[in-house]
Amino acid sequence: MTESHEPHQNDDTTPEASEPAHRSPATLAVTAGRPARGRGTPVNPPVVLSSTYVSAGVPAPGELLYTRNGTETWRPFEEALAVLERATLPGLVFGSGMAAIAAAFGLAEPGARVVMPRHAYQISLGLAAELSRRSGLRVTTVDIADTAAVLAAVRGTGTGADGADEDPAELLWVESPTNPMLEVADLPALVEGAHAAGARVVVDNTFATPLGQRPLEHGADVVVHSVTKYLAGHSDVVLGAALTSDPVLHERLATYRAMHGAIAGPWEVWLALRGLRTLALRVERSQENAAVLAARLAAHPDVVEVRHPSLPADPGHERASRLLDGYGSIIGLRPRGGAAAADALVDAVQLWVPATSLGGVESTLERRRRFPTESVTVPEDLLRLSVGVEHVEDLWTDLDAALRRGTTGS
């Protein structure tokens, strides 16, 4: 018997059937994806280490056959994500955030036009450029905070090289807040306008998390996550996820995952589910820390600019206050003295960890333009700070001392 290529074998459970929708996301992060309650049953789902399953004859719907297509170890995490994002279908876990992003890009046909933020995760922009070279995908980048310009680009109005109209876009890609500039999009307006123009909307919700916003509630077609970041939260796994309530899109994403082998290991998924249980606590603490630090940095004599939506003067403040449940844990910082001062600050901190990635319990920072693939419109001296859950006064003492050492040269 040859192995099955049925891509989706975990649709026998509807998440909302077991989790009341009125419960807080903070509660759902703890309760969703638990085993059915019964006397003597485990509180946590088990890890099943098997690559294949006993099967003969015509497979029944939802039958487990082969781990590339589905496994009971994925199901609790996929159900929990669906509950948090208010998806009516189980989520789809992928081997990395980029695997999920690639699957979502796969919804656009070769030669189609995609509208993306000019500031976005650099590897997402890099993948779009690669697809442009390889399959003729046409990419238009925009300031995602400029709603009128975004929708004009989606419609194709005056976006050609000569100012003439382009074909309407097939896909609008949204980050909000953006990485690393923290622009905030008017997501409801973008979804409504994009759909009116015939475009699908994919939202990378990594920065906001489902506790900050739930794009499917605004009508977005697909949500993607780098689970590596806040959802898992401990800098010890690499995973991604995609969610949708559209059965056709769900099947296409599941097929991509199976056919491209973009699958996750059982231990990683189990660790991510364990990390998800403390998501609300971690996000609450790190957001509180970030708001305190952003306000102090904005008044610091050795700082040129601070970006954080909690600041009243931040360009994204009004939208974030209206559309997001929280301002996030990422800060954009430009120290006085340019890129050299930024590098000096990274070298001077002792508690903050100089490292890429974000969303872990530890506070990290890095100068983003150290990567040649970062958008050229990101300032050379911009530091992206991912604020963790340490005591805020310890974080401030370390950061303040490093800023002052960078200024004095001592």
C-alpha positions in Angstrom: 0.0 0.0 0.0 1.4 3.4 -0.9 1.4 6.2 1.5 -1.6 8.6 1.3 -1.2 12.2 0.1 -4.4 13.3 1.7 -3.2 16.7 3.0 -5.6 17.4 5.8 -6.5 14.8 8.4 -7.3 16.9 11.4 -10.7 18.3 10.6 -12.7 16.0 12.8 -12.7 18.5 15.7 -14.3 21.9 15.6 -12.4 24.1 18.1 -15.3 26.3 19.2 -17.4 23.3 20.0 -15.5 22.8 23.2 -14.5 26.4 24.1 -17.1 29.0 24.9 -16.4 32.1 22.7 -17.3 34.5 25.5 -14.2 33.5 27.5 -11.3 35.9 27.6 -8.3 35.1 25.3 -6.2 35.0 28.4 -8.3 32.1 29.7 -8.5 30.4 26.3 -4.7 30.3 26.0 -4.7 28.1 29.2 -7.8 26.0 28.4 -7.9 25.4 24.7 -6.5 22.2 23.3 -6.8 20.2 26.5 -7.8 16.5 26.5 -11.4 15.7 27.1 -12.1 15.8 30.8 -12.7 12.5 32.5 -11.8 10.8 35.7 -8.2 9.6 35.5 -7.5 11.4 32.2 -4.3 13.5 31.8 -4.5 17.3 32.0 -2.0 17.7 29.2 -2.0 16.0 25.8 0.7 13.4 25.2 3.5 13.5 22.7 3.2 10.7 20.2 6.4 9.6 18.5 5.3 7.7 15.4 5.9 8.4 11.7 3.1 6.1 10.5 -0.2 4.6 11.6 -1.9 1.2 11.2 -4.2 1.5 8.2 -5.8 -0.7 5.6 -8.4 -0.3 2.9 -9.9 3.0 1.9 -9.0 5.6 4.6 -11.9 7.1 6.5 -12.2 10.9 6.8 -9.8 12.2 9.4 -8.0 8.9 9.7 -4.4 9.3 10.7 -2.1 7.6 8.1 1.3 9.3 7.9 2.8 12.1 10.1 3.6 14.4 7.2 -0.1 14.7 6.7 -1.2 14.9 10.3 -0.6 13.7 13.8 -2.5 13.8 17.1 0.4 15.7 18.6 -0.3 18.6 16.3 -4.1 18.7 17.0 -4.2 20.3 20.5 -1.9 23.1 19.4 -3.8 23.7 16.2 -7.1 23.7 18.0 -5.8 26.1 20.6 -4.6 28.6 18.0 -7.9 28.4 16.2 -9.8 29.2 19.3 -7.5 32.2 20.0 -7.7 33.5 16.5 -11.5 32.8 16.2 -11.0 30.5 13.2 -13.8 28.1 12.5 -11.3 25.5 11.2 -8.3 24.1 13.1 -5.0 25.9 12.6 -2.2 24.5 10.5 1.2 24.2 12.2 4.3 24.4 10.0 8.0 23.7 10.5 8.9 27.4 10.7 7.3 30.8 10.4 8.7 31.1 6.9 7.2 27.8 5.9 3.8 29.2 6.8 4.5 32.5 5.0 5.6 30.6 1.9 2.4 28.6 2.0 0.4 31.8 2.2 2.3 33.3 -0.7 1.5 30.1 -2.6 -2.2 31.3 -2.7 -1.1 33.8 -5.3 -0.9 32.5 -8.8 2.4 32.9 -10.8 2.4 36.3 -12.4 -0.1 37.7 -10.0 0.4 41.1 -8.3 0.9 41.3 -4.5 0.8 44.4 -2.4 3.1 44.4 0.7 4.3 46.8 3.3 7.6 48.4 2.5 8.6 47.7 6.1 8.0 44.1 6.9 9.8 41.0 8.0 12.9 41.1 5.8 12.7 37.4 4.8 9.1 37.9 3.8 10.2 40.7 1.5 13.1 38.5 0.3 10.8 35.6 -0.5 8.5 37.9 -2.5 11.6 39.2 -4.4 12.6 35.6 -5.1 9.2 34.6 -6.3 9.2 37.7 -8.5 12.4 36.4 -10.2 11.3 32.8 -10.4 7.6 32.9 -11.1 6.9 36.4 -12.3 5.1 37.5 -9.1 4.7 41.2 -9.3 5.3 43.0 -6.0 4.2 46.5 -5.1 5.4 47.8 -1.7 3.5 50.5 0.1 3.4 52.4 3.4 0.9 50.2 5.1 -0.2 53.1 7.4 -1.4 55.1 4.3 -4.8 53.5 3.8 -5.6 55.4 0.6 -2.3 54.6 -1.0 -2.5 50.9 0.0 -6.0 50.6 -1.5 -5.0 52.5 -4.6 -2.1 50.0 -5.0 -4.5 47.1 -4.5 -6.8 48.5 -7.2 -3.8 49.1 -9.5 -4.5 52.8 -9.8 -1.4 54.5 -11.1 1.0 52.0 -9.7 2.8 51.1 -13.0 6.4 52.2 -13.7 5.1 54.9 -16.0 2.3 55.9 -13.7 -0.3 54.0 -15.6 -2.7 51.6 -14.0 -1.6 48.1 -13.1 -3.8 45.0 -12.9 -5.6 44.7 -9.6 -3.7 42.9 -6.9 -4.6 39.3 -6.1 -3.2 39.5 -2.6 -2.7 42.1 0.0 -0.1 41.3 2.6 -0.4 43.1 6.0 1.8 43.5 9.0 0.5 45.6 11.8 2.5 46.7 13.7 5.2 46.4 11.1 8.6 44.9 11.6 10.7 46.9 12.6 9.1 50.3 12.1 6.0 49.7 14.1 3.6 51.3 11.7 -0.1 50.5 12.5 -2.5 49.7 9.7 -6.2 50.5 9.6 -6.9 46.8 9.2 -10.7 46.9 9.0 -10.6 49.5 6.2 -7.8 47.6 4.3 -9.7 44.3 4.5 -13.0 45.9 3.3 -11.3 47.8 0.5 -9.1 44.9 -0.7 -12.1 42.6 -0.8 -14.1 45.1 -2.8 -11.2 45.1 -5.3 -11.2 41.3 -5.5 -8.0 40.7 -3.4 -7.4 38.3 -0.6 -5.9 39.6 2.6 -3.2 37.8 4.5 -2.1 39.2 7.9 1.1 38.3 9.7 0.0 38.6 13.3 3.3 37.7 14.9 3.9 41.1 16.6 0.3 41.6 17.9 -0.5 38.0 18.8 -4.1 36.9 19.0 -4.3 38.7 22.4 -3.7 42.0 20.6 -5.8 41.5 17.5 -7.7 38.8 15.7 -7.6 39.7 12.0 -10.1 37.0 11.0 -12.7 38.9 13.0 -12.1 41.8 10.6 -12.6 39.6 7.6 -9.0 38.7 6.8 -8.7 35.5 4.7 -5.5 34.1 6.3 -3.5 34.8 9.4 0.1 33.6 9.7 2.4 33.5 12.7 6.0 32.8 13.5 5.2 30.6 16.5 8.9 30.8 17.4 8.2 34.3 18.8 5.5 35.1 21.3 3.3 32.1 21.0 6.0 29.6 22.1 7.8 32.4 23.9 11.0 30.9 25.2 13.4 31.0 22.3 13.7 27.3 22.1 11.6 26.2 19.1 11.2 27.2 15.5 7.6 26.8 14.2 5.0 28.6 12.2 1.3 28.5 11.8 -1.5 29.5 9.3 -5.1 29.9 10.1 -8.3 30.5 8.0 -12.0 29.9 8.2 -12.3 29.3 4.5 -12.4 25.6 3.7 -10.9 26.0 0.2 -8.0 28.1 1.5 -7.5 25.7 4.4 -7.2 22.8 2.0 -4.8 24.6 -0.2 -2.6 25.5 2.7 -2.7 22.0 4.1 -1.8 20.6 0.7 1.1 22.9 0.4 2.4 21.8 3.8 2.1 18.1 2.9 3.5 18.4 -0.6 6.5 20.6 0.4 7.2 18.7 3.6 6.9 21.9 5.6 6.0 20.0 8.8 6.8 20.3 12.4 8.3 17.8 14.8 6.1 16.6 17.7 8.4 17.7 20.5 8.5 21.3 19.1 4.8 21.5 18.8 4.3 20.1 22.4 6.8 22.7 23.7 4.9 25.5 21.8 1.6 24.4 23.4 3.3 24.5 26.8 4.6 28.0 26.0 1.2 29.1 24.9 -0.3 28.5 28.3 1.6 31.5 29.7 1.1 33.8 26.7 -1.2 36.2 28.4 1.1 36.6 31.4 4.1 37.1 29.3 2.5 39.5 27.0 1.0 41.5 29.8 4.3 41.8 31.6 6.4 42.6 28.6 3.9 45.2 27.3 3.9 46.9 30.6 7.7 46.9 30.6 7.8 48.3 27.1 5.5 51.2 27.8 7.6 52.2 30.8 10.8 52.0 28.9 9.5 53.8 25.9 8.3 56.7 28.0 11.7 57.0 29.7 13.6 56.6 26.5 11.6 59.4 24.8 12.9 61.7 27.5 16.4 60.5 27.5 19.1 63.0 26.4 21.0 60.4 24.4 18.1 59.3 22.3 17.1 60.8 19.0 13.8 58.9 18.4 11.7 56.2 20.0 8.9 54.3 18.3 6.3 52.6 20.4 2.5 52.8 19.9 1.9 53.6 23.6 3.5 57.0 23.2 0.9 59.7 22.6 3.2 61.3 20.0 3.8 58.1 18.1 2.2 58.0 14.6 0.5 54.7 15.3 -0.9 55.7 18.7 -4.4 56.6 17.7 -5.0 53.5 15.6 -3.3 51.2 18.1 -5.5 52.6 20.9 -8.6 52.0 18.7 -7.8 48.7 17.1 -5.3 46.8 19.2 -5.7 45.3 22.7 -2.4 46.5 23.9 0.6 48.3 22.4 3.1 45.4 22.1 6.5 44.7 23.4 8.7 45.9 20.6 10.4 49.3 20.7 12.2 51.1 18.0 15.2 53.1 19.3 17.6 55.5 17.6 20.4 56.7 19.9 22.3 59.9 19.5 25.5 59.3 17.5 24.2 57.2 14.6 24.9 53.6 13.7 28.2 53.7 15.6 26.4 54.6 18.8 23.8 52.0 18.1 26.5 49.3 17.8 28.2 50.6 20.9 25.0 50.3 22.9 24.6 46.7 21.8 28.1 46.0 22.9 27.6 47.8 26.3 24.5 46.2 27.6 24.9 43.5 30.2 21.3 42.3 30.9 19.8 42.8 27.5 20.8 40.0 25.1 22.3 41.0 21.7 20.4 38.6 19.5 18.0 38.4 16.6 14.4 37.1 16.8 12.0 38.4 19.4 9.1 37.6 21.7 11.0 35.5 24.2 11.0 35.9 28.0 14.4 37.5 27.8 14.9 41.1 26.5 16.9 41.3 23.3 18.1 44.1 21.0 19.8 44.4 17.6 20.6 47.0 15.0 18.4 45.9 12.1 20.4 47.4 9.2 23.3 45.1 10.1 21.5 42.7 7.8 22.0 43.7 4.1 18.6 42.4 3.3 16.8 44.8 5.6 14.7 47.5 3.8 16.8 50.5 2.8 14.2 52.8 4.3 14.9 51.5 7.8 17.3 54.0 9.4 20.9 52.7 9.8 20.9 53.5 13.5 17.6 51.8 14.3 17.7 49.3 17.2 14.8 46.9 17.6 14.2 46.1 21.2 12.2 43.1 22.2 11.2 43.7 25.8 11.0 40.6 28.0 9.6 39.9 31.4 12.5 40.8 33.6 12.0 43.5 36.3 11.6 46.8 34.5 14.0 48.7 36.8 16.8 46.2 36.0 16.1 46.6 32.3 16.2 50.4 32.6 19.3 50.6 34.7 21.2 48.5 32.1 19.9 50.4 29.1 20.4 53.8 30.6 24.0 53.0 31.6 24.7 51.7 28.1 23.3 54.8 26.5 25.4 57.0 28.8 28.6 55.0 28.2 28.0 55.3 24.5 27.8 59.0 24.7 30.8 59.5 27.0 32.9 56.9 25.3 33.8 55.4 28.7 
